[in-house]
Every structure is written in C-alpha cells, then in structure tokens.
Amino acid sequence: MKYKWSFIWIGMLCLLIGLGIYSGTQKSSADQSKGTIVFGDANWDSIRLHNFIAGFIVEHGYGYKMEVTSGSTAATFTGLRQGDIDVLTEVWPNNMLDAYNDALKKGDIKTVSKNYEGRQGFYVPTYMIKGDPDKGIKPMAPDLKTVDDLKKYANLFKDPEDPSKGRIIGGYSGSEAQKITQKQVSVFGLDDKFNFFTPGSEGALNASIVKAFKNHDAWVGYYWTPTWITAKYDLTLLKAPAYNKKIWEKNYGTEFPPDEVYISVNKDLEKKAPEVVKFLSQYKTSADLTGEALVYMQDNDASPEEAAQWWLKKHQDLWSKWVPEDVAEKVKSALK
C-alpha cells in the first residue's frame, strides 16, 4: 500500500511539473509574439532598407512579427490611412501634399519622426559639365547649370525613337514623381525640344543611368537622394526656379520644395503597440547613412534585409539610443 501511494504522489508531482512547464511555454510563446506590425513598401530601395532596419528592431527587440505590404505610393499611403498598413518609414509629403495634409487633418495618420532630408529634381552626369580628364572625357555642356539651359543642348540627348528631339526621363511608372515631372517638362517649356519618357520601374531608371556612365553618354532625367546611384555616381542637380508654394501647388513650376522624409503611422498603432510608436519617434538617420547602406546592397548583391543587418551592426552606437537598454541588448544578440 505504501508503494502504491508513492507511485500516486510521484505521478501527481510529474503532472504538476508538466503543467507548469506547459504554462511557462505558453507564456513564453505569447511574450515572443505580441502581434503583427505591417510595414508599407512603396517600391523603392531606401524604404525597403528602413523597413527592415525598423522591422528587425520591432521583431527582436519588442517581440512583434513584421509583415510587408507592397504597392504604389498612392496605394500604400491609402493602406496607411485605412489601417491595412501600420507604418510607412518614408513618406515624401511633397509628392502627395493634398493627400498627406488631408490624412493629418482627418486624424487618419500620425507623423512621428523625420527620418532624413532628401532632394529631387532633374539631374545630369557631372562629367557632361566638367568633363573627366582621368577618363579622357571633355565637357559636353560646360554652361549647363539650369533646367532652362537644357534647351540649348537638346541635340546632346537625342531620343533614339525620335532623333529630331531630345529625351528627358521622368519619374518611373506608378510614382507620384512621374506625374509631377511630366507636368514640369511642359511648364518649363521643354516639350518643344524634348520628348518625355517614363521608365517602367526604378530598376529601369537606374539601368539608364548606369548605361550612360558606362558609355560616357549624355543623360538627363529625374532622380532623388538618397540612393545607391547618387552615392556611387557623380550627378549634378540642375537648378530650377526657386520654390514658391503657390506656383508649386498650381502647376509644379518650381524646383521641388525641401524634402523632409517622415515616418508616419496609422492612428491606431499607438493603442496597438505604444512602445513601437515611441521607438519610431526616436528613429532618425540621414541621406548619407541611408546611401551607404544602399551602396552596400548594390555592391554585394545583398537584399534589403541583409543590408539592414549590416547597417545595424555598423551603427549600434546610433540606433541603440532609440530604444531602452534591454531592447538594444535583445537586438544585438539577434544580429548574426
């Protein structure tokens, strides 16, 4: 009888221990997955990079899952307003000013941080203006300084499909910049001597620049900073009429306004993940810091996720200030 009760007590003890382990496992699992934070990918490299920098911290530092929803600028911003997307790590208000201001006014979104400052406009390779003695390139257009000066040099940019005119390349298909730059070509009076060309993607736009530099050809088109292109290739931004808010809102007939690139979140994220919003409010980089990671991505054929981890390893002194010490330690431990 004594042995029988011993077996019973041992069995009960094992059951209690088992239940405790199961309960602990369940609690640990819950702690590791608090929910999902959805980031918007508007189809350019720098937003992908920042998504994975922020996403890595959100996953490994705060215990949320990260998901990415891709789409055009307009589609991802609409997703942010509607709550299908929680975070946009790059919002360029100047490219969608009416929608951005309306979203703020109606309280659909909250802008929590300025990520960095960028620049947009029409660029040409600097060798066209200054030449490159090391490569035996002579200046093709030494007096080319402004967008208006392009009229004097249209013959340098011959459109292969219509050699009677030059070709000026605009924002790629699906971007707000495509609409803006097409209007600018008309407003600046360039359409008499230039055909406007829309690349099908950012990759196609990049390829046209790489090809021009490889062959030392003339090239003019829309571009922006920061990108691996502007970090790696010497491009000159052509001057346009000084920014004027009324003119810009009427017909985009000035230079692009100063670009402050923001991090914006859906209005409900603060209730869903207040610690994540607090972290994002501290998130701040620069065009140079972004550009170096984009060059790493290009030179090493790295994915945005791989480049983000490389960046996080390199700049621990910067991002660790954005989060509490215990969160920073979790992220550092997760970095390969």
C-alpha positions as CSV (number, residue, x, y, z in Angstrom):
1,M,0.0,0.0,0.0
2,K,2.9,2.3,0.9
3,Y,4.4,1.8,-2.6
4,K,1.0,2.4,-4.2
5,W,0.7,5.8,-2.6
6,S,4.3,6.6,-3.5
7,F,3.5,6.0,-7.2
8,I,0.4,8.1,-6.9
9,W,2.3,11.0,-5.4
10,I,5.1,10.7,-7.9
11,G,2.6,10.7,-10.7
12,M,0.8,13.8,-9.3
13,L,4.1,15.6,-8.9
14,C,5.1,14.8,-12.5
15,L,1.7,16.1,-13.7
16,L,2.1,19.3,-11.8
17,I,5.6,19.8,-13.1
18,G,4.4,19.1,-16.6
19,L,1.5,21.6,-16.3
20,G,4.0,24.2,-15.0
21,I,6.3,23.7,-17.9
22,Y,3.4,23.9,-20.4
23,S,2.1,27.0,-18.8
24,G,5.6,28.6,-18.9
25,T,5.9,27.6,-22.5
26,Q,2.6,29.1,-23.4
27,K,3.6,32.3,-21.6
28,S,7.0,32.4,-23.3
29,S,5.3,31.9,-26.7
30,A,2.8,34.7,-26.0
31,D,5.7,37.0,-24.9
32,Q,7.5,36.3,-28.2
33,S,4.6,37.1,-30.4
34,K,2.6,40.2,-29.3
35,G,1.0,40.7,-32.7
36,T,2.0,41.8,-36.2
37,I,3.2,45.2,-37.4
38,V,2.6,45.8,-41.1
39,F,5.1,48.0,-43.0
40,G,4.3,49.5,-46.4
41,D,6.7,49.0,-49.3
42,A,6.2,51.7,-52.0
43,N,8.6,50.0,-54.3
44,W,11.9,51.8,-53.9
45,D,15.1,50.6,-52.2
46,S,15.5,53.1,-49.4
47,I,12.0,52.5,-47.9
48,R,12.7,48.7,-48.1
49,L,16.0,49.3,-46.2
50,H,14.4,51.3,-43.5
51,N,11.5,48.8,-43.2
52,F,14.0,46.1,-42.4
53,I,16.0,48.2,-40.0
54,A,12.9,49.2,-38.1
55,G,11.4,45.7,-38.6
56,F,14.4,43.9,-37.1
57,I,14.2,46.0,-34.0
58,V,10.4,45.6,-33.8
59,E,10.7,41.8,-34.1
60,H,13.8,41.0,-32.0
61,G,13.6,43.9,-29.5
62,Y,9.9,44.2,-28.9
63,G,8.5,40.7,-29.8
64,Y,6.2,41.6,-32.6
65,K,6.0,39.9,-36.0
66,M,6.9,42.0,-39.1
67,E,5.0,41.9,-42.3
68,V,5.4,43.9,-45.5
69,T,2.7,45.1,-47.9
70,S,3.8,46.3,-51.3
71,G,2.2,48.7,-53.7
72,S,2.5,52.1,-55.4
73,T,3.0,55.3,-53.4
74,A,-0.7,56.1,-53.6
75,A,-1.8,52.5,-52.7
76,T,0.5,52.2,-49.6
77,F,-0.5,55.6,-48.3
78,T,-4.2,54.7,-48.7
79,G,-3.4,51.5,-46.8
80,L,-1.8,53.5,-44.0
81,R,-4.9,55.7,-43.8
82,Q,-7.3,52.8,-43.7
83,G,-5.3,50.8,-41.2
84,D,-4.2,47.9,-43.5
85,I,-0.7,49.2,-43.1
86,D,0.7,50.3,-39.7
87,V,3.9,52.1,-40.7
88,L,5.5,53.9,-43.6
89,T,9.2,54.5,-42.9
90,E,9.4,57.0,-45.8
91,V,6.6,59.5,-46.5
92,W,7.6,62.2,-49.1
93,P,4.8,64.8,-48.4
94,N,5.8,67.0,-51.4
95,N,4.9,64.2,-53.8
96,M,1.4,63.9,-52.4
97,L,0.8,67.1,-50.5
98,D,-3.0,67.2,-50.7
99,A,-3.5,63.6,-49.6
100,Y,-0.9,63.9,-46.8
101,N,-2.4,67.1,-45.4
102,D,-5.9,65.6,-45.6
103,A,-4.8,62.5,-43.8
104,L,-3.3,64.6,-41.0
105,K,-6.3,66.9,-40.8
106,K,-8.7,63.9,-40.5
107,G,-6.5,62.2,-38.0
108,D,-6.1,59.1,-40.1
109,I,-2.3,59.1,-39.6
110,K,0.3,60.4,-37.2
111,T,3.7,61.6,-38.3
112,V,6.1,60.6,-35.5
113,S,9.6,61.4,-36.8
114,K,11.7,63.0,-39.6
115,N,13.8,60.1,-40.9
116,Y,16.1,62.3,-43.1
117,E,16.2,65.1,-45.7
118,G,16.3,64.2,-49.4
119,R,16.5,66.1,-52.7
120,Q,14.6,65.6,-56.0
121,G,14.8,67.1,-59.5
122,F,16.4,66.8,-62.9
123,Y,20.0,65.6,-62.9
124,V,22.8,65.2,-65.4
125,P,26.1,63.4,-65.1
126,T,28.7,65.8,-63.8
127,Y,31.1,64.8,-66.5
128,M,28.8,66.5,-69.0
129,I,29.6,69.8,-67.4
130,K,33.1,69.5,-66.0
131,G,34.5,66.6,-68.1
132,D,36.7,63.9,-66.6
133,P,40.4,64.2,-67.5
134,D,41.2,60.8,-65.9
135,K,38.8,59.1,-68.3
136,G,39.6,61.4,-71.3
137,I,36.1,63.0,-71.2
138,K,35.8,66.6,-72.3
139,P,32.9,68.8,-71.1
140,M,29.9,68.4,-73.4
141,A,27.8,71.2,-72.0
142,P,30.1,73.5,-69.9
143,D,27.3,76.1,-69.5
144,L,24.6,73.7,-68.4
145,K,23.5,74.8,-65.0
146,T,19.8,75.2,-65.1
147,V,16.7,73.3,-66.4
148,D,16.2,76.1,-68.8
149,D,19.7,75.7,-70.2
150,L,18.7,72.2,-71.5
151,K,17.0,74.0,-74.4
152,K,20.5,74.9,-75.8
153,Y,21.7,71.3,-75.5
154,A,18.7,69.2,-76.7
155,N,20.8,67.7,-79.5
156,L,23.0,66.0,-77.0
157,F,20.1,64.0,-75.6
158,K,18.7,62.6,-78.8
159,D,15.7,60.4,-78.4
160,P,16.5,57.1,-80.1
161,E,12.9,56.7,-81.2
162,D,12.7,60.4,-82.4
163,P,16.1,61.9,-83.1
164,S,14.5,65.2,-84.0
165,K,14.1,65.8,-80.3
166,G,15.9,65.1,-77.1
167,R,14.8,62.6,-74.5
168,I,14.2,63.7,-70.9
169,I,13.5,60.8,-68.4
170,G,10.8,61.3,-65.8
171,G,9.7,59.5,-62.7
172,Y,9.1,55.8,-63.2
173,S,5.6,54.4,-63.8
174,G,3.3,54.4,-60.8
175,S,5.2,57.0,-58.8
176,E,3.9,60.4,-58.0
177,A,7.1,61.9,-59.4
178,Q,6.0,60.6,-62.8
179,K,3.0,62.9,-62.8
180,I,5.0,65.9,-61.4
181,T,7.9,65.7,-63.8
182,Q,5.7,65.2,-66.8
183,K,3.9,68.4,-65.9
184,Q,7.2,70.2,-65.2
185,V,8.6,69.4,-68.6
186,S,5.6,71.2,-70.1
187,V,5.6,74.1,-67.6
188,F,9.4,74.7,-68.1
189,G,8.8,74.9,-71.8
190,L,11.0,71.8,-72.6
191,D,8.4,69.9,-74.5
192,D,9.2,71.8,-77.8
193,K,12.6,70.2,-77.8
194,F,12.3,67.1,-75.6
195,N,10.1,64.0,-75.5
196,F,9.2,62.9,-72.1
197,F,10.0,59.2,-71.3
198,T,8.6,57.2,-68.5
199,P,10.7,54.3,-67.3
200,G,8.7,51.2,-66.3
201,S,10.3,50.9,-62.9
202,E,13.0,52.2,-60.6
203,G,15.3,49.4,-61.9
204,A,14.8,50.6,-65.5
205,L,15.5,54.2,-64.4
206,N,18.7,53.1,-62.6
207,A,19.8,51.0,-65.6
208,S,19.6,54.0,-67.9
209,I,22.0,55.9,-65.6
210,V,24.4,53.1,-65.2
211,K,24.5,52.6,-69.0
212,A,25.1,56.4,-69.5
213,F,28.1,56.3,-67.1
214,K,29.5,53.2,-68.6
215,N,29.5,54.7,-72.1
216,H,30.1,58.3,-71.0
217,D,26.9,59.3,-72.8
218,A,24.7,62.3,-72.2
219,W,21.7,61.7,-69.9
220,V,19.1,63.9,-68.3
221,G,16.3,62.8,-66.0
222,Y,14.5,62.8,-62.7
223,Y,16.2,61.4,-59.7
224,W,16.4,61.8,-55.9
225,T,18.6,61.3,-52.9
226,P,19.5,59.1,-51.1
227,T,20.0,56.2,-53.4
228,W,22.9,53.9,-54.2
229,I,23.0,55.7,-57.6
230,T,23.6,59.1,-56.2
231,A,26.1,57.7,-53.6
232,K,28.1,55.9,-56.3
233,Y,27.8,58.2,-59.4
234,D,28.6,61.9,-59.6
235,L,25.4,63.6,-60.7
236,T,24.6,67.3,-60.7
237,L,21.1,68.6,-59.9
238,L,20.1,71.3,-62.4
239,K,18.7,74.5,-60.9
240,A,15.0,75.3,-61.4
241,P,13.0,78.4,-60.5
242,A,13.1,78.9,-56.7
243,Y,10.5,77.1,-54.8
244,N,7.2,79.1,-54.5
245,K,4.4,77.4,-52.6
246,K,1.6,79.0,-54.7
247,I,3.2,78.1,-58.0
248,W,4.1,74.6,-56.9
249,E,0.5,73.9,-55.8
250,K,-0.7,75.4,-59.1
251,N,1.4,73.6,-61.7
252,Y,4.7,72.3,-60.1
253,G,6.5,75.1,-61.9
254,T,9.4,75.5,-59.5
255,E,12.2,73.4,-58.0
256,F,11.0,70.6,-55.7
257,P,10.4,72.0,-52.2
258,P,12.9,70.9,-49.5
259,D,12.2,67.3,-48.8
260,E,11.7,66.2,-45.2
261,V,11.1,62.5,-45.3
262,Y,8.9,61.4,-42.5
263,I,7.9,58.2,-40.6
264,S,4.2,58.1,-40.3
265,V,1.9,55.5,-38.6
266,N,-1.8,54.7,-38.7
267,K,-3.8,56.4,-35.9
268,D,-4.5,53.1,-34.1
269,L,-0.9,51.9,-33.8
270,E,-0.4,53.9,-30.6
271,K,-3.1,51.8,-28.9
272,K,-1.9,48.6,-30.5
273,A,1.8,49.0,-29.9
274,P,2.7,52.2,-27.9
275,E,6.3,51.1,-27.3
276,V,6.8,50.7,-31.1
277,V,5.5,54.2,-31.7
278,K,7.8,55.5,-29.0
279,F,10.7,53.8,-30.7
280,L,9.8,55.1,-34.2
281,S,9.5,58.6,-32.7
282,Q,13.3,58.4,-31.9
283,Y,14.2,57.0,-35.4
284,K,16.3,59.4,-37.3
285,T,19.0,58.8,-40.0
286,S,20.4,60.9,-42.8
287,A,20.8,60.8,-46.6
288,D,24.5,59.7,-46.2
289,L,23.7,57.0,-43.7
290,T,21.0,55.7,-46.0
291,G,23.1,56.0,-49.1
292,E,26.0,53.9,-47.7
293,A,23.7,51.0,-47.0
294,L,22.2,51.2,-50.5
295,V,25.7,51.1,-52.0
296,Y,26.5,48.0,-49.8
297,M,23.3,46.4,-51.1
298,Q,24.3,47.1,-54.7
299,D,28.0,46.2,-54.4
300,N,27.3,42.9,-52.5
301,D,24.2,41.9,-54.3
302,A,22.6,42.0,-50.8
303,S,18.9,42.0,-50.1
304,P,17.4,45.0,-48.2
305,E,17.1,42.6,-45.1
306,E,20.8,41.7,-45.3
307,A,21.8,45.4,-45.8
308,A,19.7,46.4,-42.8
309,Q,21.5,43.9,-40.6
310,W,24.9,45.1,-41.9
311,W,23.8,48.7,-41.1
312,L,22.6,47.7,-37.6
313,K,25.9,46.1,-36.8
314,K,27.9,49.1,-38.1
315,H,25.8,51.8,-36.3
316,Q,25.0,50.3,-33.0
317,D,26.0,53.5,-31.3
318,L,23.3,55.3,-33.2
319,W,20.2,53.1,-33.1
320,S,20.8,51.8,-29.6
321,K,19.9,55.4,-28.4
322,W,16.4,55.0,-30.0
323,V,15.4,52.2,-27.6
324,P,15.6,51.2,-24.0
325,E,18.8,49.3,-23.0
326,D,17.1,45.9,-22.5
327,V,15.6,46.2,-26.0
328,A,19.0,47.2,-27.5
329,E,20.6,44.1,-25.9
330,K,18.0,41.8,-27.4
331,V,18.6,43.3,-30.9
332,K,22.4,43.0,-30.6
333,S,22.1,39.3,-29.5
334,A,19.9,38.6,-32.6
335,L,22.3,40.1,-35.1
336,K,24.3,37.5,-36.9
